[in-house]
């Protein structure tokens, strides 16, 4: 078969074959997190490397209970350290440090990455808040934000008041911009 004739046959067959293919099933939206506004936030105890005063780091653990009765907590689950979206999101939290401090709020970043990866990520983006490792995926499961298929957390932000009650939740694209969560912290602080 001559190249021109082959091209003509291919050009006529490809659209017909494509039309005969079944349409891809519509992807259903991810389910909402298990934890909702008004719920008591599940407790957790997660590891990180805390900076030492003289330099270096010490392994440490942070639990939600240590903030009860003291501060509002922004719990920001993110899929992967060093990824562009997560880098941008957490840099915005750092840039908003004066707002969160004024609202008596602590920001806790959480990913399933190792404590070492999170330490390097924290250093790279200049974050002064803890970035915790949920390596065993227990917190992500408790909050209902673990994508079991990929093994990473769905981007989700929970604002938890000093009484341990969830006051605000953002997921997916909404969680990329921390302004709504920080606004919720500011409202909580005025109560």
C-alpha positions as a printed NumPy array, in Angstrom:
array([[  0.   ,   0.   ,   0.   ],
       [  1.332,   3.418,  -0.895],
       [  1.927,   5.875,   1.978],
       [ -0.733,   8.299,   0.739],
       [ -3.332,   5.53 ,   0.497],
       [ -2.358,   4.217,   3.948],
       [ -2.775,   7.713,   5.401],
       [ -6.199,   8.051,   3.779],
       [ -7.348,   4.684,   5.18 ],
       [ -5.941,   5.5  ,   8.63 ],
       [ -7.573,   8.924,   8.635],
       [-10.939,   7.343,   7.841],
       [-10.634,   4.478,  10.335],
       [ -9.263,   6.305,  13.388],
       [-12.356,   8.49 ,  13.949],
       [-14.636,   5.468,  13.438],
       [-12.633,   3.368,  15.916],
       [-12.521,   6.224,  18.411],
       [-16.285,   6.704,  18.135],
       [-16.819,   2.986,  18.791],
       [-14.84 ,   3.091,  22.064],
       [-16.977,   3.272,  25.195],
       [-16.785,   6.579,  27.013],
       [-14.584,   6.613,  30.099],
       [-16.69 ,   6.412,  33.242],
       [-17.21 ,   9.761,  34.893],
       [-14.94 ,  10.067,  37.884],
       [-17.005,  10.554,  40.991],
       [-15.894,  13.25 ,  43.377],
       [-13.902,  12.162,  46.399],
       [-16.051,  11.634,  49.47 ],
       [-16.123,  14.35 ,  52.094],
       [-13.774,  13.887,  55.061],
       [-15.222,  11.868,  57.958],
       [-14.665,  14.775,  60.342],
       [-17.046,  17.684,  59.863],
       [-17.674,  21.114,  61.365],
       [-19.075,  20.653,  64.873],
       [-17.376,  17.287,  65.449],
       [-14.827,  16.647,  68.157],
       [-11.467,  16.405,  66.394],
       [ -9.806,  12.993,  66.636],
       [ -6.687,  13.002,  68.761],
       [ -3.284,  12.27 ,  67.309],
       [  0.356,  12.026,  68.312],
       [  2.757,  12.645,  65.419],
       [  6.526,  12.931,  65.077],
       [  8.729,  15.71 ,  63.777],
       [ 12.21 ,  17.145,  64.249],
       [ 12.042,  20.137,  66.592],
       [ 14.795,  22.734,  66.16 ],
       [ 17.163,  23.074,  69.133],
       [ 18.06 ,  26.508,  70.474],
       [ 21.774,  26.082,  69.737],
       [ 21.212,  24.55 ,  66.308],
       [ 20.377,  21.076,  65.146],
       [ 17.233,  19.098,  65.805],
       [ 15.706,  16.766,  68.348],
       [ 13.088,  14.126,  67.575],
       [  9.813,  15.234,  69.151],
       [  6.133,  14.39 ,  69.227],
       [  3.136,  16.704,  69.05 ],
       [ -0.352,  15.708,  70.113],
       [ -3.623,  17.575,  69.711],
       [ -4.189,  17.314,  73.474],
       [ -1.267,  19.632,  74.239],
       [ -3.239,  22.559,  72.706],
       [ -6.556,  21.811,  74.412],
       [ -7.731,  24.791,  76.429],
       [ -4.848,  26.891,  75.092],
       [ -4.881,  27.505,  71.339],
       [ -6.756,  27.032,  68.112],
       [ -5.069,  24.54 ,  65.789],
       [ -4.912,  24.608,  61.995],
       [ -4.312,  21.018,  60.948],
       [ -3.21 ,  21.173,  57.306],
       [ -2.936,  17.751,  55.661],
       [ -1.002,  17.939,  52.393],
       [ -0.187,  15.208,  49.853],
       [  3.579,  15.431,  49.4  ],
       [  6.54 ,  17.466,  50.589],
       [  8.348,  19.398,  47.86 ],
       [  5.448,  19.275,  45.394],
       [  4.522,  22.648,  43.856],
       [  1.005,  22.921,  45.334],
       [  2.104,  21.887,  48.823],
       [  5.1  ,  24.22 ,  48.709],
       [  2.868,  27.147,  47.761],
       [  0.215,  26.295,  50.37 ],
       [  2.65 ,  25.992,  53.28 ],
       [  4.617,  29.082,  52.243],
       [  1.342,  31.004,  52.443],
       [  0.819,  29.756,  56.002],
       [  4.31 ,  30.979,  56.884],
       [  3.623,  34.351,  55.247],
       [  0.478,  34.596,  57.402],
       [  2.298,  33.861,  60.67 ],
       [  1.434,  37.261,  62.171],
       [ -2.285,  36.663,  61.525],
       [ -2.254,  33.181,  63.068],
       [ -0.245,  34.418,  66.069],
       [ -2.703,  37.289,  66.609],
       [ -5.548,  34.73 ,  66.519],
       [ -3.796,  32.543,  69.152],
       [ -3.444,  29.781,  66.575],
       [ -0.79 ,  27.171,  65.891],
       [ -0.369,  25.779,  62.378],
       [  0.536,  22.104,  62.047],
       [  1.38 ,  20.785,  58.596],
       [  0.864,  17.027,  58.212],
       [  1.952,  14.626,  55.464],
       [  2.629,  10.916,  55.195],
       [  6.256,  11.716,  54.328],
       [  9.008,  10.688,  56.753],
       [ 10.179,  12.995,  59.537],
       [ 13.444,  13.469,  57.618],
       [ 11.691,  14.502,  54.396],
       [  9.428,  16.868,  56.317],
       [ 12.422,  18.4  ,  58.119],
       [ 14.165,  19.072,  54.795],
       [ 10.922,  20.453,  53.332],
       [ 10.398,  22.7  ,  56.357],
       [ 13.937,  24.061,  55.984],
       [ 13.544,  24.606,  52.245],
       [ 10.354,  26.65 ,  52.547],
       [ 11.439,  28.487,  55.705],
       [  8.47 ,  27.297,  57.78 ],
       [  8.641,  28.134,  61.463],
       [  5.677,  25.911,  62.329],
       [  5.911,  22.128,  62.803],
       [  5.501,  19.8  ,  59.843],
       [  4.481,  16.437,  61.252],
       [  4.927,  12.943,  59.855],
       [  1.855,  10.74 ,  59.642],
       [  3.998,   7.927,  58.245],
       [  1.661,   5.233,  59.589],
       [ -1.3  ,   7.156,  58.116],
       [ -3.27 ,   6.927,  61.366],
       [ -4.267,  10.602,  61.563],
       [ -5.231,  10.764,  57.884],
       [ -7.459,   7.696,  58.365],
       [ -9.001,   9.106,  61.55 ],
       [ -9.918,  12.336,  59.755],
       [-11.083,  10.448,  56.66 ],
       [ -8.631,  12.143,  54.292],
       [ -6.35 ,   9.241,  53.318],
       [ -6.535,   8.207,  49.69 ],
       [ -6.111,   4.472,  50.189],
       [ -5.341,   3.976,  46.499],
       [ -2.386,   6.382,  46.39 ],
       [ -1.386,   6.174,  50.058],
       [ -1.237,   9.958,  50.497],
       [ -3.443,  12.41 ,  52.311],
       [ -6.028,  14.381,  50.448],
       [ -5.298,  18.103,  50.758],
       [ -7.523,  19.047,  53.717],
       [ -7.476,  21.731,  56.371],
       [ -9.239,  21.552,  59.729],
       [ -9.563,  24.488,  62.119],
       [ -9.917,  23.071,  65.625],
       [-10.786,  25.391,  68.519],
       [ -9.214,  25.185,  71.981],
       [-12.085,  22.931,  73.1  ],
       [-11.201,  20.383,  70.408],
       [-14.215,  21.161,  68.208],
       [-13.801,  21.467,  64.429],
       [-14.851,  24.959,  63.354],
       [-13.91 ,  24.975,  59.664],
       [-12.95 ,  22.46 ,  56.964],
       [-11.426,  23.061,  53.511],
       [-10.605,  20.298,  51.033],
       [ -8.864,  19.968,  47.69 ],
       [ -8.512,  23.267,  45.77 ],
       [-10.108,  25.301,  48.564],
       [ -7.359,  24.129,  50.93 ],
       [ -4.611,  25.476,  48.653],
       [ -5.41 ,  29.003,  49.847],
       [ -5.204,  29.272,  53.647],
       [ -7.082,  32.579,  53.868],
       [-10.477,  31.015,  54.651],
       [ -8.961,  28.832,  57.394],
       [ -7.073,  31.762,  58.891],
       [-10.248,  33.853,  58.741],
       [-12.012,  31.108,  60.694],
       [ -9.226,  31.229,  63.307],
       [ -9.674,  34.985,  63.614],
       [-13.433,  34.561,  64.17 ],
       [-12.827,  31.853,  66.77 ],
       [-10.378,  34.109,  68.643],
       [-13.033,  36.862,  68.977],
       [-15.494,  34.61 ,  70.803]])
